[in-house]
Amino acid sequence: MSFMHISDLPDKSQDYLKTIWDITELRAGQPAALGEIAEKLNQKTSTASEAIKRLVARGLVNHEKYAGITLTPAGQRLAIDMVRRHRLLETFLHDVLGYTWDEVHNDADLLEHAASDRFIERIDAHLGRPRRDPHGDPIPTATGDIDNLPRTTLDTVAPGEIVTILRVQDSDPELLRYLAEFKVGPGARIILDASPAAGMVHIRVEESGQRFPLAETQMALINVET
């Protein structure tokens, strides 16, 4: 039985599979809504609906009426390939080419469609088979294995508790640039100084002792462990 390769699909179809994966990964496998997929891809809902229908016809996506959109096993296999390409390219751009962590996403989006399997494998080997990208997202292996996404977010942490940042969602480049000013990223240990007030919370960096304010709305974008 021959399997479909990701390069057998148009670039935009590849984007749809990866976007559905990204949304369902954040929700522990819960279906993605059509409107959310369209928004993330800057598409009209009607355009996204037609694209999803084509993916359903190819056996890559399930779209149950009123129940949202999920990937079939074949769709999930291709989506994980796209996720692997994207996160390895982000890591290569950051670690080897000196991109900042807020710059890597857009260029990785462009490169992931053109990269051959051999090129991705060489990058993976050159980087020493990394398990996380610069934002802390888990990188799938060549066989499709992927670590579980950390679920605990900063907005659930009690004041005074010391936590280690595991992951920062890359959906807000401004947040990434802001945290970089204080050298805060995956691996940094921080303390919540007090409960949020007036929509802000104050964070202290354990190593440097620096303090900085953070919008309460951004706390859910940061995954941590105690």
Secondary structure, DSSP 8 states (H G I E B T S, - for coil): -----GGGS-HHHHHHHHHHHHHHHHTTT--B-HHHHHHHTT--HHHHHHHHHHHHHTTSEEEETTTEEEE-HHHHHHHHHHHHHHHHHHHHHHHTS---TTTHHHHHHHHTTT--HHHHHHHHHHTT--SB-TTS-B---TTS--------BGGG--TT-EEEEEEE-TT-HHHHHHHHHTT-STT-EEEE-S--BTTEEEEEETTT--EEEEEGGGGGGEEEE-
